[in-house]
Amino acid sequence: MNNNIDFIKIFFTEEKIESLIFIFLGIIAISLAFIFLFFIKYSFYKGLAYPILIIGIIQLTIGSLSFLKSESDMKFKEFNNTNQKESIIQNELPGMEIVIKNLVIYKWIEISFMILGVFLYFCFINSTQKFWKGLGLGLLIQALLMLSLNFVAKKRSIAFMDRLKMVSVFNAARQ
C-alpha cells in the first residue's frame, strides 16, 4: 500500500478495535442488567438495570454494525489500487463530515441523559422510591461511558478527515 494513504488502513483498524470495545461493553451491560433484574430483588437495582440494558443493547448493536462496516470498508480500500487513491479520498471526505456532525448530535443526547440522570438521582436521593434513584444512576453511568467513547471517536474522526484533506491537497498540487 502507498505510504501516503496507509493512514486509511490504520483508521479502519482503529475503528474495528473501537467496535470490539462497544461489543464488549454491550455484553457486559446486558449481563449486568439481567443480574440486576432477575437475581437482585431491590427496586434500586431494577431502576439501575433498565438504562444499562437499553443502552447496552444499543452498544452491542452499534459495535456489531460498525465492526462489519469497517471490515468491508477496509477490504474495499485494500483492493483498490493506488491509481484510485484520489477517488477513495474524495469519497471518504463527505462521509466523514456526516460522521462528525452525527457525533455532535450524539454528544448532546448523551449530555441530556447525564443531566436527566443527575436530576433523577438527586430528586429521589432521600425518597422511599429507590427505583427512580437507580434509574438516574444508570442513565448517568451509561451516558458518561457513551460520552467518553464519543469523545475518542470524534477526535479520531477529525484527525482522519484532516489527514484526508492534507493528502487530497498534496495530490492536487502534484498534478
N, C-alpha and C positions, 0 to 999 in steps of 0.2 A: 504494500500500500504506500502511496506517496506520503512523504513526511509531513507536508503542509496540510494534509487532511486526516492524519492519524487521530486528531482530537475528536473526530466524529465517532470513531470506533470507541474511544475512551468514554465519551459521553454516554453512548448507549450501553456500555458495560456498567458504568456507574448507575444508570437508570435501572438496569436489571438488578443490581445489588440493592438499591433503594426499594424496588418492588418486592424483593425477597424479605426485606425488613418489614414492609407493610403486611405481607402474608403472615410472617411470624407473629407480629403484634396482634393481628386479627385473630389468629388461632388462640393465642394466649388470652385475649379479651373475651372471646366466645366461651372458652373453657372456664375462665374465672366467673363469668356471668352465670353459667349453668350451675357452678358450685354454689354461688350465692342464691340462685333461685330455688334449687332443689334440695340442698343439704343444710344450708344455714337458714334457720327459721325466724330471723329477726327482720322487722319491716325496714330498718335502715339498710340492710344488705339487699333487700328486694328492690328498694329505690335505687341503690347503687348499681344493681345488675342491669336495669333497663338501658341506660345510656351506654354502658360498657358493651352490652350485647349489640345494640343497634349500630353503634359506631364501629364495633369490632367486625360486624358483617360488612360494613362499608369498607373498612381497611382491607379485609380479605378480598373483597370484590375488586377494589381499585388495584391492589397489589397484583392480583392474578391477571387482570386485563392489561395492566401496564407491562408485566413481565412478558406476556405473549406478544404484545405490540412491539416492545423493544427488541425481542428476539427476531421477529420478522423484519423490523426496520434495519437491524444490524446485518442480517443476511442480504437484504436488498442492497445496502450500501457497499458491502464487501464485494458483491458480484458485479457491480458497475465498474467499468474501467476508468482510468484517470482522464480520458477524453471527456467523460461525462461529469467530472467533478464540479464544474461551474453550474451545471443543471441541478445537481444534488444540493449544492449550497443555496441556490436561488429557491428551490422548493422547500427547503428547511426553514428559511427566514420567516415567511408568513405564518407557518405553523408554530414556530417558537414565540412569535408575538402574541398569538392566541393563547398559548400555554401560560405565558406570563400574565396576561390580562385575567385569565381564569384563576391563577394563583392569588391575585389580588382580591378577587371576589371571595375565594375560599377563606382568605385571611380574615376578612370582615365577618364572615359567617362564624368562624371559629372564635373570634373576639366576642361576638354576640353571645355565643354559647358559654363562654367564660363568664361574661357579665351575668347572664341568667343563672349560671351555676353558683356564683358567689352570692347573688341575691337570694336564691332559694336556700342555700346553706345557712346564711345568717338570719334570714327571716324565721327559719324553723329550728334554730340552734337550741333554744330552750323549750321547744314545743314537745308535746307528747306524740305528735305525728312525725316520727323519725323517718318515715318513707321519703318525705319531701327533702329532708336534710341529706339523705343518701342520694337521692336523685340529683340534687345540686352538686354534691361532691363528685358524683360520677360524670356529670357534664363538665365540670371544671377539669378533672383529670384528663378526660379524653380530649377536650378542646386544647388544653396545654400541649398534650402529646402531638396532636394533629398540627397545631400551630408551629411547633418545633420542626416537624418534618416538612411543613410547608416552607418555612424559612430556608432550610437546606436546599429544597428543590428549586426555590426561586433564585437563590444565589447561584446555584449550578447552572440553571437555565439562562440567566443573564450573562454569565461568563461564556457559555456556549454560543449564545447569539452574538455577543461581541466578537468572539473568535471567527464566527461565520462571516460577519461583516468585514473583518480585517482581511481574511483570505479573499473575499469577493473583491475588495478594493485592490488588493495586491495583484490578483489575476487580471483585473480590468486594466491596471497600469502596465502590465507586461504585454498586453495585446496592442 
